[in-house]
Amino acid sequence: MPERAQRADVAAVTLRFLAAVAVGAAGGGVFAAIGAPLPWVLGSMAACAVASIARLPVAAGSATRRPMAAVIGVVLGSSFHPGLLALARAWWLPLLLLPVFLAVAGLLCVIWFRRIAGFDPATAYFAGMPGGIAEMVVMGAERGADERTIGLIHGARIFLVVFILPFVIRHFHAPASVVAAPSVTAASPWPEPSLFLWGGVSLALGLVLGRLLRLPAWHLMGPLAVSAVLHATGMTDFRVPVWLLAAAQVGLGATIGCRFAGLKLCAFLRILALAAGSTLILLALTFACAAAIGRATGLDVALLALAYSPGGLAEMSMVALSLALEPGVVVVTHLARVDLVLVAAPLAYRPETPS
């Protein structure tokens, strides 16, 4: 009997995920029809958020997110190429200044959540840190913070950044001035034979290594790392068809939109308003730093903005991919950001003691 109940649970979760993907694909189609940037992510994200708030039977839990994250990892890894190392050498200044940016960004957001939102010290601290959702929730929970609030704030931050940034960058940045990574998408709608071989190797080996090495977000980072090594060393140059990239983007958008499941509209709007305040602070700081560093180094300001932006690694890399910018640089910078926050946030946390 428990076995039958377990199978029924798995079937229900699968059906809810398939419903989320269908809703997301419909939203993506609408956004593509109106010419929005990054339509398959933004449309899917918006449609699934509305469906979640309306309590429709859509869901994208960890069990269903992991296969999609693994595919996205392979896609992002395919944006690496042998010339990326030479390009990365020009990024020594942005990487050197990244800890300063993170410290200032974190301090301003913690003040916002403490003074304006009225969160308790632990919740304000970990809601304000520009790190990954899962890591900040776990660290906050260990220190007595409200983990649901932290998760929702970070989810809303990513939602807002992914929704706002492509429009801003496309408005101020001419697509003709950028060069797409050559191995990202294929002109033919059919997968190349090498995609099945090397893509399969990236998936299988990446998942095994990611689990064994206990990488953060191992289901994303493992396949990404293996695919990146294979492409950066020139062992393969398999191209990902446009439709597969769009499918991965729909899945990514659905997982972001479904994070708001179970929230009432008023609670959703409050979280969104509080997250919007911190997001505006972060984006203003991001564009100020991108403009200053771009002027000093001659690097692409749009690429700098994506690399410093307070979105998730997968999300911002997908934005770079869709805007024909260099996703590999964004991946490397966001990996450095996640690692820095992961190490520094718990060390810098000082709980307030009653006077």
N, C-alpha and C positions, 0 to 999 in steps of 0.2 A: 504493500500500500504506500509506504513512504517513497518507494522507487517510482511508482506511478505519479504521485504528487510532484516529485522532483521533475519528471519528464514534462508534466503539465506546466510547471513553472518556467522551465526552459522554453517551451513552445510559446507561452504567453509573452515572455521577454523578447523572443525573436520576432513575434508578430508586431509588438509595439515598436521595435526598432525598424522593422520594414515599413511600418506606417509612418515613422518619423522620416525615413529616407524618401518615401513617396511625397510627403508634404514638403520636405526640403527641396526635392527635385522640381516640384511645381513652383515653389517660390523662386528657385534659381532660374527657371524658364521665364518667369515674369520679369525678373531683374535683367536677364539677358535681352529680352524683347525691348526694354526701355533704354538699353545702352548703359546700364550702371557699371562701374568698375568692379572687378572681382565678383561677377554676378552670381556664380554658383555657391560661393561661400556666403555672401551677404544675403542673398535671397533665401537660401536654406536656413540660415541663422534667424532671420526675421520671421519667416513662416513658422518655424518650430517653436520660437519664443511665444508667438501668438497662440499657437495650438496648445502649448504647455500651460499658459495662463488660463486658457479657456477649458482646461482639464480634459482635453481630448486624449485618447489612448495612444500617446506617443512617448517614447523613452529611448535613451541612449546611455545605458549604464556602462560600468567598466568592462563587463564581459563582451559587450557588443562594440565598445570603443576600441578595444585592443587590436582586432584584425584591421580596422580602418587606419589606426595609428601606424601599424606596421607597413601598410601600403604607402601611406604618406611619407614614412621614413625612407623607403626605397625611392620615391619620387624626388624628395629633397636631396638625397645622396647623389642622384643622377645629375644634379646641377653642378657638382664639383667637376673640375677638369684640370689637366696638367698645368695650365697657366695660372691657376688660382694662388699658388704659393708666391709667385712674383707679385701678384696683386695684393696679397696679404701683407707683404713687407711694407707697403705704403701706408698701412693702417696702424703703425706703431703708436702714433700720437692718440688716435681715438681710443685704442685699447689701454694706453697709459692713463688717460683721463677718465676712463670708465668708472673706477672706484670713487672718484670725487663726485661724478655725476650721480651715482647711486646713493652716496651718503647724503647729498643735498636733497635729492628727490625723496628719499625715505624720510628724512627729518621733516620736510614740508608736509608730506602726507600724514605722518603721525600727528603733527600739530593740528591738521585739519580734522582728523577723526576724533581727536581728544577734545579739542575746544569747540568745534562746530557740531559734530555728530553726537558728542557726549558719550562716546564709548568708554568702557573701562580701560585702564592702561594696557593690559595685555592684548585685548582685542584691537585697540587702536594701533598698537605697535605692529602686530602681524598683519593687520588689514592694510597698513600703510607701506609695508616692505614690498619693493618691486620684484618679487620672486614668483616661483611657480605656485599654482593653487594648492596642489596636494601637499607640498613641503610646508607651506605657511600654515595650512590647516592643522597638520600634525604637530608642528612646533608650538603653535598657539594653544592647542588642546592640552599639551603636556604642561603648559604654564597657566592653566585655568581660564583661558580665553574662550569666547563663544565661537566654536568652530563653524557653526552654520553661518553666522554673520560674516566671518572671514571668507568662507568659501563663496558666499553670494557677492560680497564686495569685489573679490578678485574676478569672479565670473562676469559681473557687470562691467568691470574695468576692461576686460578683454573684449567683451561684446561692443562696448563703445569705441574702443580704439580701432578694432577691425572694421567697424561701420564707418567711422569718420575719416581715418587716415587715407584710404584709397582715393576718396573724393578730393581731399586737400592736395595730395601729391599729384594727382592727374591734372588738377586745375592749374597748379603752378609749375609743373614739370612737363616739358614737351616730350612725348614718347619717341619722337624721331631722334632725340639726342642720346638715347641709351641703346645698349647692345644686349640682346638676350643671350643667355647661356646656351651654347649650341646643342647640348645633349638633352634638353628638357622635353621638348615635344617633337613629334614626328609629323610630317606632312600627310603621310598615309594614315587612314583611319584604322588600318590593321596592324596588330602588334608584330614587331620584327621577331624572327626566330631567336635572336640573342636575348630578347627580353625574357622569354620563358626560362632559358638556361641561367643567365646571370641574375635576373630578377628573382628567380627561385632560390638561387644560392644566397643572395642578399637577405631574403626573407628568413629562410631556414637557419642559416648560420648566425644571422643577426639576432634572432630571437633566442637562440641557445646561448650565445656569448653574452647578450644583454642580461639574461637571467643569472648566468654563472658569475658574471662580474658585478652583479647587483647595481647596474647603472640606474640613475634616476630616469623614470619614464622608460624603462628598459624595452618595452614593446615598440616605442618610437625610436629611441636612441640606438639600439642594437642594429636593426636593419639600415638606419641612416648611416651609421659608422662604416658598416661593411660596404654598402653601395658607394659611399664617398671614397673609400680607399680604392675600390675597383676602378672608379672613374678617374680619380686624381693620379693614379699610377699609369693610366692608359691601358689597363688590361681589357677594358670594354668601353663601349660608347653607345650602349643601347639607349634608344629613345622611347619615351613614354607617349603613347597616343593621346591626342587632345581629349577624347571621350573618357579615357581612364583618369586623366588629370581632373576633368570635370566631376567624375564620380567621387574621387577622393575629396574634392572640395565640398561637394554636397554632404558627404559624411562628416567632414570637419565642422561645417556650419550647423548641421543637425545636433552634434554633441554640445556645441556652445548654447544653442537655443533651448535645448532640453534641460539645461541646468536650472531653469526657473520653474520646473514642474512643482506643483503643490503650493506655489505662492499665490496669495490673493492679489488682485490688481493694485490695491492701495499699498500693500507691503512691497510689491515689485517696484512701484513708482517711487517709494521712499528710498529703497536701496539704490535704484537707478539715479536718483537725484544726488544722494551722498557720493556714489561712485563717480558721478559726472563732475563734481567739484574737484575730487582728487585727480581725475583724468585730465581736466583742463590745466591743473597745475603741472602735471607730468608732461603733457603735450607742449605747453608753453616753454618749459625747460628744455624739452627735447629739441624743438625747432631753434631755440636760441643757441644751444650748444652745437647743433648741426650747422647753423649758419656761420658761427664763429670758427669752428674747426674747418669747415669747407673753405672759408676765405683764407685761412692760414695755410692750408695744405693743397688746395685745388681739388680735393675729393668731391665727388658728387653729393650735393646737399640732400637730395631725395634718398639716396642710399644710406647716408649718415642718419637721416631721420628714422628710417626703418630699423637700422641697426641699434639705435638708442631708444626706440619707441617702447612704451610700457605694455606691449602686447605679449602674447605667448610666442615661443620659438617657432612652433609649427605654423601658427597663424601669420606671423610677420614674414616668414620665409615664403609662404604661399602668396602673400601680397606682393613681395618682390618678384616672384615668379610670374604673376599675372601682369605686372607692370613692366616686364622685360628688363628688370634690374638684376643684379648679381646675387642670387640667393645664398651662395656659399659664404660670402662675407657676412651676411645677416645671421646665418646659422652659427658661425664661429663667434661673433660678437655676443649673441644671445646665450650661447653656451657659457661664455665667460661671465656674463651677467648672472645667470642662474647659479653657477658655482660660487661666485663672490658672495651673493646674498645668502646662499646655503651655509657658507662657512662663517660669514661676518654677523649675520642677523642674531643667532643665539649668543654669540660672544659679546655683542654690543648691548644686548637686552639687560636692562637694570630694573627689576620690579620696584614699584613705588611702595614704600613702607609707611604705615600710618604714623603721623607725628604725635 
